[in-house]
Amino acid sequence: MDGMQTSGWLRRDGDAVAAPTVGQVVREYRLAGGTNQAVVADALGITQQFLSQVEKGTRKATLEQRQGFARVLGIPPEELGIAGRAHRRAGADDTPAVATSRGRWRVQRNWLNHHRDDLARLATAWYPDEHRLPRTSLITRDGWMPAAPMDLDSVCLELDEGPQLAEITGAEGETAPVRPLRVPGLAFETYSAAVKHLDPPQLFESRPSYRYLGGTVTSGALGFGLASYFDKLDVSEALAHELAAACLAHPTADVSALRGSLPFRELIGDPFDPARRAIIPAITTLTIRLRRFPAPPSFLLHWRDPSRVATAAGVYDVIPAGEFQPSSMGLWDRRNDFSLWRNMVREYSEEVLGHPEHDGTRSVPIDYANWSFYQQLSAARAQGKVTAHLLGFGLDALTLAATLLTVVVIDDDVFDEIFGTMVQFNEEGEVVSIGDGRAADGVPFTEESVTRMLEAEPMAAPGAACLALAWQHRHSLIS
């Protein structure tokens, strides 16, 4: 399970600017509280000069001094590197059995997040050849993958807001090995509960999501109901963790050797059956920018930071990508946001432009008719300067998480006008570039780059599928 090594041609700056230093955190909290250096220094028994040097980063604070900063300035200890978000103080529940169970779980999950690409390729072999999408670790079924890209508006969506049951929820006994102990003799009830308490990423909330109920892409009709994001996570991440744990215990390059070691995956049965489990799709969009001649078209590429996301962590993906879900918990948003295009535009606003206003915290419906960004992008689409297509529907072989695969092609002048202020860093990771290029320049959409991404870089299955399918249909998409 060594996997291919990243060749270094993609540039990521995240390590250089990732977390603020202790001094930066202290200075921000001190200024926010309106406290001067002399007062803080006096309270801690240090000199003002020493505090100034800590804030500037020229002196290091000891553990005791960081604890003092936390106490005096009210700084959460984890922001000073002296307590993890998931760790409680030692107590009666922290018996050796609980500590061992949790420690083993953390090691396995950390290993999972560093080997997702290899594990996904291994998991693909679990499923029949006819379900596999070439050059990727995505699996699909008849009717989910059209012969050619379909215009986004040619697919009709129907929403049933009634209650929907699922035969498998992730709380079955088969998932017990991947749910560590919460207290002596009692495991966490779900996988998401374990993540929340032991390894929570920055983004971790269970919002309402649209659940696939039936229909096919090729028929032009897809039916959906309602579920929650954790309904997906409790199954998908448990499946991935189970395979990672099995590979750690029994290293192998042959998935057939793991038969009998993956009880939860075997319990799932038909991965495409929407009654068996809650199939809750994301929407992954490949954004292709038509550069001015002679520059080739380019595509936007994203690195998913393991400290920020709960799924598809530590790999590259195309951007934007997000859950197909209402913009808030408001009942009025269920139908107001029930649109592939509206969902995609919200993700462009959040992930590419860094605007947080549609992150689920709103209390009123989004007024799409008067949202300038939405109208601007939709007008460009109506003029043919932006095209949006559905490439297909598939499941990541590792997690069985579903994704609607889409591609948006944007003229260069429109891209500059609409996305000229795009961000490099967002809440889920970093938009990467090549060499000295800007994030907005993207990666060349050439055979060399596509092949390199599909064969030599760790890439999320949906993003790889979008890239492979778009390259296959490049002549119809780019004309």
HUCOR-V756962 format. One record per helix or strand. SS is the DSSP state (hx for helix, st for strand). FROM is the first residue (numbers start at 1). TO is the last residue. Records with the same first field share a line. If there is no record, write none. Layout:
SS = FROM-TO / FROM-TO
This chain:
st = 10-11 / 132-132 / 138-139 / 150-151 / 156-159 / 168-168 / 181-183 / 186-187 / 208-216 / 221-228 / 277-277 / 279-279 / 282-290 / 298-299 / 301-304 / 316-318 / 321-323 / 386-396 / 402-411 / 425-426 / 429-434 / 443-444 / 459-459
hx = 14-17 / 22-32 / 37-44 / 48-56 / 63-73 / 77-80 / 96-114 / 116-124 / 129-131 / 152-154 / 173-178 / 191-198 / 229-249 / 255-258 / 263-268 / 333-336 / 340-352 / 368-370 / 372-382 / 412-419 / 439-441 / 447-456 / 461-472 / 474-477
